[in-house]
Amino acid sequence: MKNKNILITGGLGFIGSHIANKLIEENNITIIDNLSTGKITYLNNPNHENLTLIKKNLKSIDLNDDLRGIDYVFHLAAMVSVPISIEDPISCNFENVSTTVNLLDACVKNDVEKIVFSSSAAVYGDNRNIPLKETELPSPTSPYGASKACCELYLKSFHESYGLNYTALRYFNVFGPKQDKNSPYAAVIPNFVNMILENKQPVIYGDGEQTRDFVYVGDVANANIKACESDFNGIVNIAGGSQISINQLYGIVKKTLRTDIEPKYLPERIGDIKHSQADICNLDYINLKIDNDKFQENLIKTINWFKQIK
Ligand SMILES: NC(=O)c1ccc[n+]([C@@H]2O[C@H](COP(=O)([O-])OP(=O)(O)OC[C@H]3O[C@@H](n4cnc5c(N)ncnc54)[C@H](O)[C@@H]3O)[C@@H](O)[C@H]2O)c1
C-alpha cells in the first residue's frame, strides 16, 4: 500500500499504533484518538510529516471534514472492555455501535474505497462448536460482543445498500508489545509478565486447563493491511488457529523469565469460556499466512518489551 490517504480511528492504541507505524513511511496517515487508553509514545515518530493527529472523541464529532479525500479507513476506536460493557451497556452501544454507523455514513458520503473493522471473537460468545467458523451464528454473552456483532451487520448492510467495501476482522487473543498491563482487566500475558516482574504471584482462574488461541499483534496489523488490499467483503477470524492452555502459557512465561514463582489458583470466573480456537481458512481470502511456529519467539519479544518499560 503506497501513497494512500488513510484514517485510523484508535491509532494511538495497542493494535492501531502497530498499523500506523507500518504504514506511515509510504502513506498519509490521519489518526482520530481521544487518548482514553492510547498513547502518543506508541508511535515510532509522533512528529512524522505524513501524520495528522486529531485528538478528539469519535462520538462527538461530525466526521465529514475528516473523511474528505480519505481512501481507506481502519476502525479500531471502541469501548474495548467486556466488564465495563456489562457495567454500562448504554455507553457501550453508543461508543461502539452509534459511532460506527456515523463513521460508515461519512465513509459513504466521502466515497471511501474500503473500511477494515476491528471485530472480536466475543461475537461467538460461549459457542462450543470449535474450531469456530465465521458462518456460525453470533452468540455474544456480553454487550461488548453484541456491539461487535451489530457493527458487522451494519457493515454488511452498508455494503449492500451503498456499495461500501469492508472486511471485519474477528481477533482472538491478541498479544504483543504495547498491550496495557496496568488495567484491572489486563489480558493474560501482560498480567502474568507484570506480576512476575513485580515478584508477585499471578492468578489463574479455574484449573488452568482452559485453552486460548493467541495471535501476535504484528500479524494483526498485517491482517488489517492485507484485508484492506483484498477485494474480500465479509468476516475473517484472526488467530493462530491452535490452542494453548493457560498452564502451558504460564510454563513458557515462567521459563523465559527464569522464575520459580508459582501461580495462585482461584475459582473459575462466571462467564469465562473453557476452550477457544478459530477456524482460519478465511485467511486465504485476504492472502495472509500466520506462522504459529513463531509463537515462542513473539512471546519472548513481548516479554522483553515489558521488561524494558518496567
Ligand atoms: N486487544 C485484543 O485482544 C482485541 C481482541 C478483540 C478485538 N479487539 C478490538 O480491537 C480494537 C483495538 O483494540 P486495542 O486492544 O488496540 O485497544 P486499545 O484500548 O489499546 O485501543 C483503542 C484506541 O481507541 C481510542 N479510543 C477509544 N474510544 C475512543 C473514542 N470514543 N474516540 C476516539 N478514540 C477512542 C483509545 O484511546 C485507544 O487509543 C478495538 O476495537 C477492540 O475492541 C481487540
The ligand as an SDF file (V2000), in Angstrom:
LIG
                    3D

 44 48  0  0  0  0  0  0  0  0999 V2000
   -6.5920   -6.4660   22.0750 N   0  0  0  0  0  0  0  0  0  0  0  0
   -7.3480   -7.5080   21.8120 C   0  0  0  0  0  0  0  0  0  0  0  0
   -7.0430   -8.6580   22.2230 O   0  0  0  0  0  0  0  0  0  0  0  0
   -8.6070   -7.3600   20.9920 C   0  0  0  0  0  0  0  0  0  0  0  0
   -9.3750   -8.5050   20.7610 C   0  0  0  0  0  0  0  0  0  0  0  0
  -10.5360   -8.3720   20.0150 C   0  0  0  0  0  0  0  0  0  0  0  0
  -10.9150   -7.1570   19.4760 C   0  0  0  0  0  0  0  0  0  0  0  0
  -10.1610   -6.0550   19.7320 N   0  0  0  0  0  0  0  0  0  0  0  0
  -10.6100   -4.7740   19.1510 C   0  0  0  0  0  0  0  0  0  0  0  0
   -9.5140   -4.1370   18.5140 O   0  0  0  0  0  0  0  0  0  0  0  0
   -9.6530   -2.7160   18.6250 C   0  0  0  0  0  0  0  0  0  0  0  0
   -8.3680   -2.1330   19.1940 C   0  0  0  0  0  0  0  0  0  0  0  0
   -8.1250   -2.7190   20.4690 O   0  0  0  0  0  0  0  0  0  0  0  0
   -6.8100   -2.4350   21.3030 P   0  0  0  0  0  0  0  0  0  0  0  0
   -6.5170   -3.6770   22.0630 O   0  0  0  0  0  0  0  0  0  0  0  0
   -5.7900   -1.8290   20.4350 O   0  0  0  0  0  0  0  0  0  0  0  0
   -7.3780   -1.3720   22.3500 O   0  0  0  0  0  0  0  0  0  0  0  0
   -6.7530   -0.0010   22.8660 P   0  0  0  0  0  0  0  0  0  0  0  0
   -7.5880    0.4080   24.0240 O   0  0  0  0  0  0  0  0  0  0  0  0
   -5.2910   -0.1280   23.0600 O   0  0  0  0  0  0  0  0  0  0  0  0
   -7.0070    0.9620   21.6320 O   0  0  0  0  0  0  0  0  0  0  0  0
   -8.2040    1.6490   21.4140 C   0  0  0  0  0  0  0  0  0  0  0  0
   -7.8360    3.0660   20.9880 C   0  0  0  0  0  0  0  0  0  0  0  0
   -9.0220    3.7940   20.6960 O   0  0  0  0  0  0  0  0  0  0  0  0
   -9.0190    5.0340   21.3990 C   0  0  0  0  0  0  0  0  0  0  0  0
  -10.4280    5.3510   21.6540 N   0  0  0  0  0  0  0  0  0  0  0  0
  -11.3120    4.6350   22.4030 C   0  0  0  0  0  0  0  0  0  0  0  0
  -12.5220    5.2100   22.3650 N   0  0  0  0  0  0  0  0  0  0  0  0
  -12.4120    6.3090   21.5690 C   0  0  0  0  0  0  0  0  0  0  0  0
  -13.3180    7.3240   21.1390 C   0  0  0  0  0  0  0  0  0  0  0  0
  -14.6090    7.3250   21.5320 N   0  0  0  0  0  0  0  0  0  0  0  0
  -12.8630    8.3040   20.3310 N   0  0  0  0  0  0  0  0  0  0  0  0
  -11.5640    8.3310   19.9110 C   0  0  0  0  0  0  0  0  0  0  0  0
  -10.6680    7.4010   20.2900 N   0  0  0  0  0  0  0  0  0  0  0  0
  -11.0830    6.4050   21.1080 C   0  0  0  0  0  0  0  0  0  0  0  0
   -8.1760    4.7940   22.6370 C   0  0  0  0  0  0  0  0  0  0  0  0
   -7.5900    5.9720   23.1770 O   0  0  0  0  0  0  0  0  0  0  0  0
   -7.0990    3.8480   22.0840 C   0  0  0  0  0  0  0  0  0  0  0  0
   -6.0250    4.5590   21.5260 O   0  0  0  0  0  0  0  0  0  0  0  0
  -10.8890   -2.4600   19.4800 C   0  0  0  0  0  0  0  0  0  0  0  0
  -11.9710   -2.1720   18.6300 O   0  0  0  0  0  0  0  0  0  0  0  0
  -11.0980   -3.7780   20.1930 C   0  0  0  0  0  0  0  0  0  0  0  0
  -12.4510   -3.9760   20.5270 O   0  0  0  0  0  0  0  0  0  0  0  0
   -9.0140   -6.1220   20.4730 C   0  0  0  0  0  0  0  0  0  0  0  0
  1  2  1  0
  2  3  2  0
  2  4  1  0
  4  5  1  0
  4 44  2  0
  5  6  2  0
  6  7  1  0
  7  8  2  0
  8  9  1  0
  8 44  1  0
  9 10  1  0
  9 42  1  0
 10 11  1  0
 11 12  1  0
 11 40  1  0
 12 13  1  0
 13 14  1  0
 14 15  2  0
 14 16  1  0
 14 17  1  0
 17 18  1  0
 18 19  2  0
 18 20  1  0
 18 21  1  0
 21 22  1  0
 22 23  1  0
 23 24  1  0
 23 38  1  0
 24 25  1  0
 25 26  1  0
 25 36  1  0
 26 27  1  0
 26 35  1  0
 27 28  2  0
 28 29  1  0
 29 30  1  0
 29 35  2  0
 30 31  1  0
 30 32  2  0
 32 33  1  0
 33 34  2  0
 34 35  1  0
 36 37  1  0
 36 38  1  0
 38 39  1  0
 40 41  1  0
 40 42  1  0
 42 43  1  0
M  CHG  2   8   1  16  -1
M  END
$$$$
